[in-house]
């Protein structure tokens, strides 16, 4: 189900300043005279983007130049619209520099990535009591969040279905490395008030998580209106059904901006190696005591990390997931570098061909 822009933003209009527009955005836009117009992407529907502007909501496609460069705006992006009054058909011609971008590795396409949401301040990593509550998956989300430069908050939803929700939270806290862990029930409203401090005016929050963890129910409760369809999980395997099919931006009464996302089936870490240190600070701290500075914490003698596992100070599953993520990141980085080389070769091939033709003509 998709919505009109009025449904996304409520009945009251919002200025770009209220939607997160900053001095940096204004400075980047300063080179564009009228009839250029700035706006923020609220939703993408195939080849059309819903844009919020100071002059009201509009729909626009993107310019041929952006298509050729494969620069496609993400929800949350601030963009430049060419908006000539005589045509009445605005076109996105540029994407202003992003403050942050929540990025994940593209499923099935090694070495490539996908922008989930742009200009995000906080990401709510939504999981749920039950089969979805998986520490290793949460560590993957945390790696992406830290690499993207956004503040992560872990929400354990459906706390009403757990006999001991707080004990579940304590287990997750062990691997959260200081990231806030909140137990809530979007269905009953219990614990949802804990989220309020993060919902300040002008702050952009993205909701991510698997299907069926209750993101849509949480969104409806925070907006105090049913804007997203909800459905029950499958009883056969405890997995959710996709009820949110597009990424959309909504504005709360508090002025906070929420970006809802479809459930992620796979959490590819892509090339988010910058997020490893913040996700596994305990392992990196222990590594300082290893005999060798380049210790990989596998079979090397004098490994302080494996010693910590042996004495119960560090769980073997956490170290195992660390190894898995590091290996995956190395593979993705290698693929990305290969892809970059191929891209550069493709870009320079016609230039080289032209140079040869010029040289040939010169000497003939």
Buried (B, 14 or more C-beta within 10 A) or exposed (E): EEBEBEBBBBEEBBEBEBBBBBEEBBEBBEEBEEEBBBBBBBBBEEEEBBBBBBEEBBEBBBBEEBEEEEEBBBBBBBBBBBBEEEEEEBBBBBBBEBBBBBBBBBEEEBBBBBBBBBBBBBBBBBBBBBEBBEBBBBBBBBBBBBBBBBBBBBBBBBBBEBEEBEEBBEEBBEBBBEBBBBBBBBBEEBBBEBBEEBBBEBBBBBBBBBBBBBBBBBBBBBBEEEBBEBEEBEEEEEBBEEBBEBBBBBBBEEBBBBBBBBBBEEBBBBBBBEBBBBBBEBBBEBBEEBEEEEBEBEEBEEBBBBBBBEEEEBBEEBBEBBBBBBEBBEEBBEBBEEBEEEEEEEEEEEEEEEEEEEEEEEEE
